[in-house]
């Protein structure tokens, strides 16, 4: 069709067809005068119709197709026939270019002004389709990536740099937004925020410059051929972080704050001298997202109740363990957020301070000037705290002070880099903590990892191979669910063809009971491990991950990826003397 039926009175037609009542229409029209929203959006917000129901009715009345964007196979070249600015302004997207017309999806096909403007902008006749606005906005974020901008800006910046003779003072002093280096960085950050990247890596190689983004824990790479721009990018980033721009031989760390697409992002930057320049890694922390509560950290209901019981103890030590990037900080801040009220004095000692919390006294350690964890911790104990958070237990001195604080009326939270909950207690003994201190102070240990979620838009059933089925049969009894229906993503636009979108935590919680405490006091690792596995509610990380796979939340491939190194160590038979030195295993 060349144009939509613009004079359609959608509200009257919905009443006529019995979709809504006359009174509901009157209520919606009255609300519309206040909010100035479209009638359809008003009806949906009032709960008189759901979005899918409204869109189906609209498509039927206009005799146009209703397109489910989450399952649509896009051609990016077709989408880019319309600029991002116009696509967002007119809430539209080019779905397909045909020989004689464009198929264009609109969230409001009754908008005659938007239709006329789109017809003017596109060189062929427009045929309309109805799309959900919520899906449209998400699709626009995915389709209008900044990769092309990054490529073209890198080309432009490379042309501006004459070999060995560019004006360094001009590049260091300029703040003009049209400077190619600034626009290139702006595109880098916008693209990272758009896809939900947690880190940006800038890595100069001999013949190329690699820009990598970590999305859902996995790196995605873009290769630029303009190697000369690397030094200019690093220079600008060092200026933003107030680092020493003349020092290229030593690593440097810093941070700065930027606003990207209405997101307030705290950027932690680390530079490292490498063979072909300086490698830069930036960790992006979205401060505008706000602090999540412990109930939103992903803990299953049974573990959440046990975790709350532990953190509301008047004194003791809670350890959260796992490798870098496993969500430990998110869990700890969720706990602090729940504990934070006017009746408690909370002090944190961190390296670095990642999120700002009101009413919490947060201290940044600076080992270069002697402000170490142990030194700050001693001073904190003179500040009359009720709760202490120690960013990480790295040495015996810090561990000893934390333990003694936990025994003298303070509740202490901290992290430890270990594989699982059982090995964490043993690790404390390994670094020199007296067994009686560990046994008395420890209240609980939470080990965690992050696994990727199967993309809900492209997931389908998955049949395991013979080896996987054997493994599943062994674990099914421990899981208590013999019927396991596996899911796996096929790859689509929404998940960047990875089959995964988003992450969720898997957890292993140990509440220290008398048997475990007694084993720690005797420095008996085998007895501790045996008591831990026999304790009420104990579930290894492997089984936690498999439980998510059984529900179709994650894939079996992801279970193996995250827990393959845990599986064997989690099920060592401790009824016989160990054949290896446990201490060496944990180093």
Buried (B, 14 or more C-beta within 10 A) or exposed (E): EEEBEEEBEBBEBBBEEEBBEEEBBEBBEEBBEEEEBBBBBBBBEEEBBEBEBBBBBBBEBBEBBBBEBBEBEBEEEBBBBBEBEBBBEBBBBBBBBEEEBBBBBBBBBBBEEBBBBBBEBBEEEBBBBBBBBEBBEBBBBBBBBBEEBBBBBBBBBBEBBEEEEBEEEEBEEBEEEEBBBBBBBBBBBBBBBBBBBBBBBBBBBEEBBBBBBBBBBEEBEBEBEBBBBBBBBBBBBBBBBEBEBEEBEEEBEBBBEBEBEEBEBBBBBBBEEEEBBBBBBBBBBBBEEEBBEBEEBBBBEEBBEBBBEBBEEEBBBBBBBBEEBBBBBBBBBBBBBBBBEEEBBBBBBBBBBBBEBEEBEBBEBEEEEEBBBBBBBEEBBEEEBBBBBBBBBBEBBBBBBBBBBBBEEBBBBBBBBBBBBBBBBBBBBBBEBBBBBBBBBBBBBBBBBBBBBBBBBBBEEBEBEEEBEEBBEEBBEEBEBEEBEBBBBBBBBBBBEBBBBBBBBBBBBBBBEEBBBBBBBEBBBBBBBBBBBEBEEBBBBBBBBBBBBBEBBBBBBBBBBBBEEBBEBBEBEBEEEEEEEBEEBBE
